[in-house]
Amino acid sequence: MAALANRDARTAYAQIVLGEEALAGVKEQRRHRAIAILLEAGLVERTGSRGYQASETIFHNLLSQQPKRQPKTGVDRFLRLGRIDRYPASAADRRELLAWIVGEAIQPGEDLTERQVNERLLGYTDDVVLLRRYLVDFGLLERTASGSSYSRPD
């Protein structure tokens, strides 16, 4: 793929894929050098005395070398880049996700104002009101009787 960093090589590759008119303004010497780069990289292959075609096997080989994505498990199924991508439909899965978030965001024994809670939850979602409500509804976060602060239940 490094061969495609060379402008002439990219132009020559485009010519091979798209046809002769793609290289209309390129000098013959530069064209031959660019094709040599593409041949060496395996991006093109000879088809006859002066013919070339784009190699299909190189892309298949590159894709087969990519590491296989492992299926996500646990709370990772519902996160994208550490933020909530979607809430689980299952109550058990939702509780697991919420317990993980509260465990990450709020330490036991901390008393936080609503603003502080919102700031901490903002790292997990833009809709902090919904997340905070879920945490309270699932009993993972308690609001004091005065309503002035939140804490994790002991």
N, C-alpha and C positions, 0 to 999 in steps of 0.2 A: 504494500500500500504506500510505502514511502516514495515509490516511483511517481505517484500521482501528485507529489508535492512540487515536482518540476513542471513549470508552465507548458513547455514544449511537449513534454510527455503527455500531459493532460489533453493538449490540443490534438496530438497524434492519436491518442486513445479515442477521442471524440470522432476523429476522421475515420478510424477503423470501424467504430460502431455505427456512425451516421452516414459515412460515405465521403468521397473525395472532396466535395465542396467545403467541408469543414476545415480543410487545411489550405484553402485557396491562397492565403498570403504568406505562407511559411516557406522559407528557402529549403531547397532539396537537402543540403548538408544537415541542417537542423532537424529536418524531418527524419532522416536516416538515424541520426544520433538518438532522437526521441524514441523511435521504434525499437532501437537496440536496448534502451532502458526498459521499455515495456516487455520485450521478449525475455530479458534477464529476470525481470520481476515475476514473470509468469502471467502477466495480465493479458497478453495476446499470444497467439501462436500462428505459425506459418500454415497456409492452406495450399500453397503451390509455389511456383517459381518466384513470384513477387506478391502473392496475396497474403493477407493477414485477417485474422478474425479475433474477436474478443474471446478470451478463455472463460468458459463457464465453470470449469472445475476449481479454479482458484477461489471463487466466492463460496462454493460448496465446502471446500476445505477450510476456509476461514470460519465459516459458520459452525462447522463441526468441531472446531477447536474451542469455541466459546464454552465457558463453564455452564453446566446445566443449572437452571434456576431451581432451587429447592422450594418446595411448597412451604408457605408460611404456616406457623403453628402458634397456638396460644393467642395472646393479645396482639401479636404482630399481624394477624389476619385482618385486623381492623385499623391498623395504623399505616400511614404513608409518611416516610421521613420523620417518624416520631410523633406525628400529629394524627388526630382521629380522622380517618378517611370515611368511616361510616360506623354507626352504632349497631351492635349485634341485635338481631331479632330475638334471640333466645335470652331469657332473663338470666340464666346461669352464665352465659358468655358475657352479657352486659355487666353483671356484677363483677366478673373477673377483670374486665377492662377497667371499670371504675375503681376497683380496689387497687389495681396496679397504678393508676393515675394518682389517686390520693396518697398512696405509699411513696410515690416519687416526688410529689409536689408539696406535701405537708407533713411535717415531723410530728410524732406523738407529743402531746403536751403544749404545742404551740397554740396560742390564741391569736387569731388574725382578724383584721377588719374585713368587711366585704370587699373593699378596694384591694387589699393585699391578696385575698383569695383570688379575685379576678385577675390580678397581675400574674399570679402563679399559674392559673389555668389557661391563660392566653397562649402559653407555650404548646398547648395540646389542641386548641380549637379557637376559632374566631367567635363562636357562640358560647361565651363563658357562662351566660345566664342559664342556658339549657344544661350545660355540664354541671354547674353548681346545683341546680335543681335535682338532677339525677343523683348526685352524690348525697344530697339530703334525703331524697326519697328512698334510697337504698340503705340509709342509716350509716353511711360511711363518713359523713360530715354532719356535725350538729351545730345548730344556731342557738346562741344563748337566749334565755328568756327575754332579755332586754332587746335582743335583735341587733346588738352592737358588734358582736364578734362571732367567729366560727372556730371550731376545733374538731379534731378527730376524737371519736368516743374511745374511752379506755377499755 
